[in-house]
């Protein structure tokens, strides 16, 4: 290992020698290792926080569906899971299936229902339909108010080989299946005399996606460029700082153990450390460190890191692409499925709020880069910020 690499690891380890206490971690009822322990006893796990929206009859139906699967299958219904291991990071809705598989140590199909769009990944088994295709089919086929358990049952059926709903019964036919183009909201807004149109052309255009905003567009619009949105969403959690410290420490440890890790992982580790150590944008810096460390771990595990959801990076990896237009220009923005669904339904997505407003409305390096969703070179942006 080269001396510069050793120096980066030494600095990261020294900066973050202390993480959250074991007691604090053990207190989380939805921690991945605790869920994995439950899955060893029962392949269907329903979080206490989901018990009000998942009936005993639905749990029984899930167990019957799992028993009919031609390979080991595990189902989790939970709104949030805190990863425990050295290659895990808290990204609600981000890679839970892989984390559960690692914690359980068993191949099979893992389906995680989160109350938005489920996640389905197969390890060592071959379902009839790919998990991504199955969850996308559920996205378009089922009513928006479908109960989480019913959506998971539909996904299980598709991956077992059952047919989709008849075309006439599906909620929406996407353009790539012969449906109409996604509608443009501009005419409707203009007729109503409204002003300040801030997003249009909602759609799910590709999986996976990369940030496609050009540097010319970024420079023209500058910080806070996305138009103002309804302040719907949630603020940062008080424990973000502790999570970020632990995540950066885990990345440093993983880099130290890796054989010939990609240079990109070191770049992300260095950027995460800078974000954690600076005191310019407050809690956003802590979240930035958390996101960058998670992307670094992705590079180590998967060889690349997908951008996070622009609207709120805590939503996890971008699974779709959303578009808005302003001043005659259309900008493509990576989004999670839930935010893409909101935009397709002409609703404001759930945003990361900072001081009561979507974070991109305030001038910061995180607004300019979208936590890597708009500009992947966050390390450079951090180095130049404030010059």
Phi, psi and omega in degrees: 000133184292159180298318177301322179294316179298322180295316178301314181297319181296317180295315181298317182293319180294322181294329191233046183291338183245129177241189180300150181290155178298327179296317180296319180293319183292343183284346183278115184290344182254023179294143188304315184293328177289321176296318178299322178298320178293323181293336176293334179267328185211124183289358177240119180241129176240120179298150176303325181289347177257358187296336180281339183247004175235113185281160175303325178296321179290322177298317178297320179295322177296319179296321178294319180295319178297319180296333181275349181292143183280006179208163180305133183223138181231134183237132177233131173242107184199143181278345183195139180226134178261116182289145182257331196274175183290345179248021181242159179208146180286109173221087182312126182077010183249105171068027180298320183301314180295321180293320178294320179298317179297319182290322182280329179073027181230136173287161179148189176263130179241123179238124181242116176263129187240003182092352173246263177242129184291162175248135181223125179221140179251138179231114178074006177226162184234095177291164181292333179228136178301145182300321179297317180293323181293316180290327177291322176298318178297322179304314183273331189278323193265156177299153181296332182263022180299142178290143184306318181296322180293324178293319178295319177300320179294316179298316178301317179299316179297319182285343174275345179114004179285153182286160173288167174303149174306145185307321182292341183263355182284147181296320184206140174256115181289160182303324182288354175248017177096004179279172180290156176299153174297138188286152176263122184282350190298318182297317181298318180293320181295320180297327182277000178075010182284161178229169177070042176299124187248345170203147177215184174052049176297141178185159174252111194248342182185151180222126347281179181232161173242160177294128184241012176288128182283156179296329178299315180294319180297317182292325181293313185279323176073187182298145180070020186298318181304134183301162184296140181237160173300134184284071177251126181155207180215153181278177180289148177282150181299333184272011184300320181300313181296320178297320180295317179300316180294320181296316180293322176296319179296319178295317178300317179295316180296321177296320181296328182271343186284151175261118181050058179294150180298147179300328181300326179295322178291322178300316180292323178296317179295318179295320179297320179295319178298315180299319182290329186271347183272161181225067184239314183246021173059231185297333178296326176297319179297315179295321177301317177298319179298315181294314182296320177296320177298320178293323176298319177294324175300316180299318180294322185275324190239354180088349178203167179231121176285150175297153175274167178301125182299320187293326175199106184299344177291345177290344178104197183297144175290125180252354184208179180233129177247159181226143169226162178235144176205136178054037175081002180245141176257131182243131178268133185229127176296140183214155171285169183296322182296316179291321177298323178295318178300314182293320177298330178268012177063038176243150175293133179289161177286115188259156167286117182264137176228117186056039174082003181229154174307137189301330184287351178277353180248146183287118176195163177296333181284327174293321181291324185260345185063034183057033180098350181286327179265318180228109184290342182273067182292327179301316178296317181298321178295319181295326182272345185296128177087000179288000000 
